[in-house]
Amino acid sequence: MKNRKKVIYLVGEGTGETVTKLANAALSQFAPNSTEVRIFTMVEDTARILSILSGARREKALIAYTIVDPQNRDFLEREAARREVEAVDVLGSFIIKLALFLDQKPLGIPGKQHQADASYYRRIEAIEFTVKHDDGQGPHTMYKADLVLIGLSRTSKTPLSSYMAQMGWKVANVPLFPDINPPKEIFAIDQLKVYGLIIEPEALVQVRRERLKYLGLPDHADYADRQKIENEIKWCRTFYREHPQWPVVDVSGKAIEETAAKIMQLHQARIDARERAAWQKAEHRRQWGERLK
């Protein structure tokens, strides 16, 4: 019984990529094969949280989570304490919590999974920023982002942001709705950072139907209605045309890695173009200055 593996629940309100990556980094500091890890993604309501807590209590598991929504986060923390279930935000002192839970001393090897250098800490900072700026959150600090992704619901904004955060990019993402004005901060920040995401109607219908199925809801709900989706996409394309300074990237049928590579390529090209324009302007001024001498 003493050698029984301890169970860790990884809980994320998105794809779970952030909590999984950070948990793996922390677990690499401990003896291998000493834990069983279970992953719970798209945790967005209290009913799901209660179900997870029940399982964690039954298995005497540690819950590690990345939940940004303050109501759900507070609910999880409160209910976990009430049920005497150990829970920790992985963006906090996860390794310390693991040391106590596993009754082991951390190996203390810097870079057991990642080299403990500036680039590693930059990735951690990027992940934390991206989690806190998911789905339109934190608009007042959006200007600190390296990139801002905008698009309709289920156009891969969150998984794309999470993937790019793992590469060290601070990414904010903002949902667009035909009947709701987007946050004014989008127009106040450096427009070089903003990228619009678009998708073909059929692809979005399929994605939203899968989402409804996952939530146990009928797939003929308005959220996945083809005509409604076509109208949304038509509105979105019109909105993008009104702001031609934003490149638009089609995510239809593309892997996250492919879309991320496209955005990074576009971003570098835009930065290069801005720098060339600045150099040409400075050179023009220099030449005119020499002529006036």
Summary of the structure (lengths in Angstrom):
residues: 293
radius of gyration: 22.7
end to end distance: 89.3
largest distance: 89.3
contacts: 870
relative contact order: 0.09
helix: 54%
strand: 14%
